[in-house]
Amino acid sequence: MKIKVYIDKFKESKIVDCESIKEIIKKLNLNLEEFIIVKNGELITENTKLKDKDEIKFLSVMSGG
């Protein structure tokens, strides 16, 4: 499946051929602890099923004190 992926940390979009969020993370060598994941505008987990042409955003987690 072709999935559009936006990575906030790098300000870039890519088209990734994959079946799952876990596969995207592995292919793009991302650290899941650095991001929250949004699919088509909804917050999701790494176990969420994907469909062709879904839009996934990896948004950087902000923390501070």
Secondary structure in CASP SS format (residue, H / E / C, confidence):
PFRMAT SS
TARGET T0000
AUTHOR 0000-0000-0000
METHOD secondary structure of the structure
MODEL  1
M C 1.00
K E 1.00
I E 1.00
K E 1.00
V E 1.00
Y E 1.00
I E 1.00
D H 1.00
K H 1.00
F H 1.00
K C 1.00
E E 1.00
S E 1.00
K E 1.00
I E 1.00
V E 1.00
D E 1.00
C C 1.00
E C 1.00
S E 1.00
I H 1.00
K H 1.00
E H 1.00
I H 1.00
I H 1.00
K H 1.00
K H 1.00
L C 1.00
N C 1.00
L C 1.00
N C 1.00
L H 1.00
E H 1.00
E H 1.00
F E 1.00
I E 1.00
I E 1.00
V E 1.00
K E 1.00
N C 1.00
G C 1.00
E E 1.00
L E 1.00
I E 1.00
T C 1.00
E C 1.00
N C 1.00
T C 1.00
K E 1.00
L C 1.00
K C 1.00
D C 1.00
K C 1.00
D C 1.00
E E 1.00
I E 1.00
K E 1.00
F E 1.00
L E 1.00
S E 1.00
V C 1.00
M C 1.00
S C 1.00
G C 1.00
G C 1.00
END
